[in-house]
Amino acid sequence: MYVGTLSFDLLLGDVRSLKEKRSVVRPIVAELHRKFAVSVAEVGDQDLHRRATIGLAVVSGDAGHLTDVMDRCERMVAARPEVELLSVHRQLHGDDD
């Protein structure tokens, strides 16, 4: 069994309130969940208007499949025009850990 996690540090565009922030972050979280069947949530910077941290976890029996899903999730977030992807933290845990 393999478990992979991603943490996205995002800078949001022209956002002036937490309500506007939700309108940007929620669709990203929903699309990641729907398209890739991953567990995903906003996990940090909830009180900042223009920053967001999104955490994502994937479980798979195959390390190659896990890496592929994580790569596609990262590309999807990076391609969103309303956010700037500042950094990505990736971890992979296997049975040997």
N, C-alpha and C positions, 0 to 999 in steps of 0.2 A: 504494500500500500504506500502511496506517495501523497503528500499534502503540500500544496504550493500556496504561498501567500504573496500578494502584491499590495503595496501601499502607495497611492498616488498623492503627491503634493501638488495642488492646483492653485493657480492664480486666476480669479474670475475677471471677466471684462468689466463693463460699465454697470456695476452692481452697487446700489446705494442703501439697501436695506436687507434684513434677514429674509423677508418675504421674497424679494427678488432673487436672493441667493438660492432659496428653496426651488424657485422656478427654473434655475439652471442645473442644480445638483440632482434633483429628483429624476428628471428624464435620463440622465447619464446612468444613475444607479439602476433604474428600471430596465434600460436597454441592455446593460451588462447582464442582469439577471435573466432577462427574457432570451437573449441571443445565445448566451453561453452556459446557462444553467449553473451559475456560480453563486456562492453566498457573498453578498456585497452590501455595504452600508457606509454612510458618512460616519467616520470614527474620530474626527478631530477638527479643531478650529471652528466649532459650532458657533462661537460668539463673535467671530470675525466676518465682516461683510464680504471681503474680496478674496478670502482664502478658504480652501476646503481640503480636507484629507479624506480620501475614500479608501477603505480597506476591502480586500477581496480574498476569498479562499476557495480552493479547488481540491477535490479528492479524486484520485484515479489509481487504477491498478497498473498503469503503464507510464513511466517517466516521460517518454516521448510525447504521448498524448497530452500529458499535463503541461509540458513546456509549450506545446503548440497552442493550447487554449490560453495560457498566460500571455504568449506573444500576441495573439489576436486581440485579447482584451486591451493590452497596452497600446497597440496600433489604433484601436477604435477610440480610446480616450485621447490619444495624441492628435487624432484627426479632427476632433471637435473644434470648430472655429470660435466658440464662445469661451473657451478656457485655454490657458497656457499651462502645459505640463512642465512643472519646475523640476520634479525629480520622481523617480520610481525606486522603491525598495523591494527587492524580490528575495524570497526565501523558499527553498525546496527541502522538504524533510522526507526521508525514506525509512524503510524498516531497519536500516543499519544505524540510525541515529539513536 
